[in-house]
Amino acid sequence: MRDVLHALQKIVREDRQLLIDDWVGYFSSEEHESEMRYYSDFLSFFDECIQSDLDPLSEEAIALSNFMRKVAEIRGEERFYNFKNSVYTCYIKFPLFKRLDERGIFHYEVASMMTAFFEALTSRLIFRVIQDNNRIQQASAAELSEREAPISEIWKGILLVSIVGTLDSNRVIQIIDKILETLEKLESEHVIIDINAIYDVNTEVANQLRKLYSAISMMGSHAYLTGISKNIAKAMTHLELSIGEVQTFRTTRKAVEFILKKEID
């Protein structure tokens, strides 16, 4: 195998321009200049990988992987991972295969070794994309969750919870957890729930609001509902929806005024 690696390295170094010419043949003339640069740099990284016996776990292989990630960013992930119904890095070995075949040393063992190396390279790239996407999704979900139901202390002992979007059983469990955690930490006596930005009011929403009220009451605090617009009031009346004993106010300001007056009295 050492002889094969030596022959492969000789091809990379001596047939560099031929390899580049073979590679750019896959592209339109407008892309030739950029692809010549990418492939020339790839050959330099690959040369170092050969010196590490094409070990896919070597530092040289990781350096090549990082370089290919940069190429993916420049070309765009869609064009990189959907290159001729495959992946860019799956095609990049073909000019090497062609030169090996011309020298009569392209046999099963060589093909197997090189394919394993490039498959490992491609798998590492795809795995990194999946990891990055998962991190982005998790961060976005956490950010969205925080943005949809932010909790803030707007006055000493008064919390404001603003609910945005839809309110289903899964969301209300998350919101209840956040409220109870905050109540335990701040020992607030009053919680104002603003529903001005809820998309739709129906039986499910009314039920979930009652759950919120019950959870807050069990912590010894008082719950108030604000953001009752004309449309929400009409919808709740038309649907004959009830939110139990929760005190309602049109605005947060009205609720705060009521609480402060109550505290003074």
C-alpha positions as CSV (number, residue, x, y, z in Angstrom):
1,M,0.0,0.0,0.0
2,R,2.9,2.3,0.6
3,D,3.8,2.0,-3.1
4,V,0.3,3.0,-4.1
5,L,0.3,6.0,-1.8
6,H,3.7,7.1,-3.2
7,A,2.2,6.7,-6.8
8,L,-0.8,8.7,-5.7
9,Q,1.3,11.5,-4.3
10,K,3.4,11.6,-7.4
11,I,0.2,12.1,-9.5
12,V,-0.9,14.9,-7.2
13,R,2.4,16.7,-7.5
14,E,3.3,16.0,-11.2
15,D,-0.1,15.9,-12.8
16,R,-1.6,18.8,-10.9
17,Q,-2.6,20.8,-13.9
18,L,-4.1,17.8,-15.6
19,L,-6.2,17.0,-12.5
20,I,-7.4,20.6,-12.4
21,D,-8.3,20.5,-16.1
22,D,-10.3,17.3,-15.5
23,W,-12.1,18.8,-12.6
24,V,-13.2,22.1,-14.2
25,G,-14.6,20.0,-17.0
26,Y,-17.6,19.4,-14.8
27,F,-18.4,23.1,-14.7
28,S,-19.5,25.9,-17.0
29,S,-16.9,28.2,-18.3
30,E,-18.1,31.0,-15.9
31,E,-17.1,28.7,-13.0
32,H,-13.7,27.6,-14.3
33,E,-11.6,30.2,-12.5
34,S,-13.1,29.7,-9.0
35,E,-13.1,25.9,-9.4
36,M,-9.5,25.9,-10.5
37,R,-8.6,27.7,-7.2
38,Y,-10.7,25.3,-5.1
39,Y,-9.3,22.2,-6.7
40,S,-5.7,23.5,-6.5
41,D,-6.1,24.1,-2.8
42,F,-7.9,20.8,-2.4
43,L,-4.8,19.0,-3.9
44,S,-2.5,20.7,-1.5
45,F,-4.6,19.5,1.5
46,F,-4.9,16.1,0.0
47,D,-1.2,15.8,-0.5
48,E,-0.8,16.2,3.2
49,C,-3.5,13.6,3.8
50,I,-1.5,11.1,1.7
51,Q,1.5,11.7,4.0
52,S,-0.8,10.6,6.9
53,D,-1.7,7.4,5.0
54,L,-5.2,8.7,4.2
55,D,-6.2,8.3,7.8
56,P,-9.7,9.9,8.0
57,L,-9.1,10.8,11.7
58,S,-5.7,12.5,11.2
59,E,-5.2,16.2,11.7
60,E,-4.6,16.6,8.0
61,A,-8.0,15.0,7.2
62,I,-9.7,17.3,9.6
63,A,-7.9,20.3,8.0
64,L,-9.2,19.2,4.6
65,S,-12.7,18.8,6.1
66,N,-12.5,22.4,7.4
67,F,-11.4,23.6,4.0
68,M,-14.3,21.9,2.3
69,R,-16.7,23.4,4.8
70,K,-15.5,26.8,3.7
71,V,-16.0,25.8,0.0
72,A,-19.5,24.7,0.9
73,E,-20.2,28.2,2.5
74,I,-18.8,30.0,-0.6
75,R,-20.6,27.8,-3.1
76,G,-23.8,27.6,-1.0
77,E,-24.9,24.5,0.8
78,E,-27.6,23.8,-1.7
79,R,-25.2,23.6,-4.6
80,F,-22.5,21.8,-2.5
81,Y,-24.7,19.0,-1.2
82,N,-26.8,18.6,-4.3
83,F,-23.9,18.6,-6.8
84,K,-25.0,16.5,-9.8
85,N,-27.4,14.5,-7.7
86,S,-24.6,13.7,-5.2
87,V,-22.2,15.7,-2.9
88,Y,-19.4,17.9,-4.2
89,T,-16.8,15.8,-2.2
90,C,-18.0,12.6,-3.8
91,Y,-17.1,13.9,-7.3
92,I,-13.8,15.5,-6.3
93,K,-12.0,12.2,-6.3
94,F,-12.8,11.3,-9.9
95,P,-9.9,13.1,-11.6
96,L,-7.6,11.2,-9.3
97,F,-9.3,7.9,-10.2
98,K,-8.8,8.7,-13.9
99,R,-5.0,9.3,-13.5
100,L,-4.6,6.2,-11.4
101,D,-6.4,4.2,-14.1
102,E,-4.2,5.6,-16.8
103,R,-1.1,4.5,-14.9
104,G,-2.6,1.0,-14.5
105,I,-2.8,1.1,-10.7
106,F,-6.5,1.6,-10.2
107,H,-7.5,-1.7,-8.7
108,Y,-10.0,-2.7,-6.0
109,E,-7.7,-2.2,-3.0
110,V,-6.9,1.4,-4.2
111,A,-10.5,2.2,-5.0
112,S,-11.6,0.9,-1.7
113,M,-9.1,2.8,0.3
114,M,-9.8,6.1,-1.5
115,T,-13.5,5.7,-1.4
116,A,-13.4,5.0,2.3
117,F,-11.4,8.2,2.8
118,F,-13.8,10.4,0.8
119,E,-16.9,8.8,2.2
120,A,-15.6,9.6,5.7
121,L,-14.9,13.2,4.6
122,T,-18.4,13.6,3.2
123,S,-20.0,12.0,6.3
124,R,-18.1,14.4,8.5
125,L,-19.3,17.4,6.5
126,I,-22.9,16.3,6.5
127,F,-22.8,15.5,10.2
128,R,-21.4,19.0,11.0
129,V,-24.3,20.5,8.9
130,I,-26.8,18.5,10.9
131,Q,-25.2,19.5,14.2
132,D,-25.2,23.2,13.2
133,N,-28.8,23.0,12.0
134,N,-29.8,21.4,15.3
135,R,-28.0,24.0,17.3
136,I,-29.7,26.8,15.3
137,Q,-33.1,25.2,15.7
138,Q,-32.7,24.7,19.5
139,A,-31.5,28.3,19.9
140,S,-34.4,29.6,17.7
141,A,-36.9,27.5,19.7
142,A,-35.5,28.8,23.0
143,E,-35.5,32.4,21.7
144,L,-39.0,32.0,20.3
145,S,-40.2,30.5,23.6
146,E,-38.7,33.4,25.5
147,R,-40.1,35.9,23.1
148,E,-43.6,34.4,23.0
149,A,-44.1,34.5,26.8
150,P,-41.6,36.9,28.4
151,I,-41.9,37.5,32.1
152,S,-40.9,40.7,33.7
153,E,-41.3,42.5,37.1
154,I,-43.0,45.8,36.1
155,W,-43.5,46.9,39.7
156,K,-42.4,45.5,43.1
157,G,-44.4,42.4,43.6
158,I,-46.1,42.6,40.2
159,L,-45.2,40.3,37.3
160,L,-46.3,40.8,33.7
161,V,-46.6,37.7,31.4
162,S,-47.1,38.6,27.7
163,I,-48.5,35.7,25.6
164,V,-48.0,35.8,21.9
165,G,-49.3,33.4,19.3
166,T,-51.5,30.4,20.1
167,L,-52.1,28.9,23.5
168,D,-52.3,25.1,23.6
169,S,-51.8,22.5,26.3
170,N,-48.0,22.1,25.5
171,R,-47.4,25.8,25.6
172,V,-49.4,26.4,28.7
173,I,-47.3,23.8,30.6
174,Q,-44.1,25.6,29.6
175,I,-45.6,29.0,30.6
176,I,-46.8,27.7,33.9
177,D,-43.4,26.3,34.7
178,K,-41.8,29.7,33.9
179,I,-44.3,31.6,36.0
180,L,-44.1,29.3,39.0
181,E,-40.3,29.3,38.9
182,T,-40.3,33.1,38.8
183,L,-42.9,33.3,41.6
184,E,-40.8,31.0,43.7
185,K,-37.8,33.2,43.2
186,L,-39.3,36.7,43.5
187,E,-42.3,35.8,45.8
188,S,-44.5,38.2,43.7
189,E,-48.1,38.6,44.9
190,H,-49.6,39.6,41.6
191,V,-49.4,38.2,38.0
192,I,-50.8,40.1,35.1
193,I,-51.4,37.9,32.0
194,D,-51.6,40.0,28.8
195,I,-53.3,38.2,25.9
196,N,-53.5,41.1,23.5
197,A,-51.2,39.2,21.0
198,I,-53.0,35.9,21.1
199,Y,-54.0,34.9,17.6
200,D,-57.3,33.3,18.3
201,V,-59.6,32.9,21.3
202,N,-61.6,29.6,21.5
203,T,-62.6,27.0,24.0
204,E,-59.1,25.6,24.2
205,V,-57.6,29.0,24.9
206,A,-60.2,29.7,27.7
207,N,-59.4,26.3,29.3
208,Q,-55.7,27.0,29.2
209,L,-56.2,30.5,30.8
210,R,-58.2,28.8,33.6
211,K,-55.2,26.5,34.1
212,L,-52.8,29.4,34.4
213,Y,-55.1,31.1,36.9
214,S,-55.3,28.0,39.0
215,A,-51.6,27.5,39.0
216,I,-50.9,31.1,40.1
217,S,-53.6,30.9,42.8
218,M,-52.1,27.7,44.2
219,M,-48.8,29.7,44.7
220,G,-50.8,32.2,46.8
221,S,-50.7,34.9,44.2
222,H,-53.4,36.8,42.4
223,A,-53.9,36.6,38.6
224,Y,-55.3,39.3,36.3
225,L,-56.1,39.2,32.6
226,T,-55.4,42.2,30.4
227,G,-55.4,42.9,26.7
228,I,-59.1,42.2,26.3
229,S,-59.8,43.9,23.0
230,K,-63.2,44.5,21.5
231,N,-62.7,41.5,19.2
232,I,-61.6,39.2,21.9
233,A,-64.6,40.3,24.1
234,K,-67.0,39.7,21.2
235,A,-65.5,36.3,20.4
236,M,-65.7,35.1,24.0
237,T,-69.3,36.4,24.4
238,H,-70.4,34.8,21.1
239,L,-68.8,31.5,22.0
240,E,-70.1,31.8,25.6
241,L,-66.6,31.2,26.9
242,S,-65.8,31.6,30.6
243,I,-62.5,32.2,32.2
244,G,-63.8,31.6,35.7
245,E,-62.9,34.0,38.5
246,V,-60.1,35.8,36.7
247,Q,-60.3,39.6,36.9
248,T,-60.1,41.2,33.5
249,F,-58.9,44.6,32.4
250,R,-58.6,46.2,29.0
251,T,-55.0,47.4,29.5
252,T,-52.0,46.5,31.7
253,R,-52.0,50.0,33.1
254,K,-55.6,49.6,34.4
255,A,-54.6,46.4,36.1
256,V,-51.5,48.0,37.7
257,E,-53.7,50.9,39.0
258,F,-56.2,48.5,40.4
259,I,-53.5,46.5,42.2
260,L,-51.7,49.6,43.7
261,K,-55.0,51.0,44.9
262,K,-55.8,47.7,46.4
263,E,-52.5,47.7,48.2
264,I,-53.0,51.2,49.6
265,D,-56.5,50.4,50.8
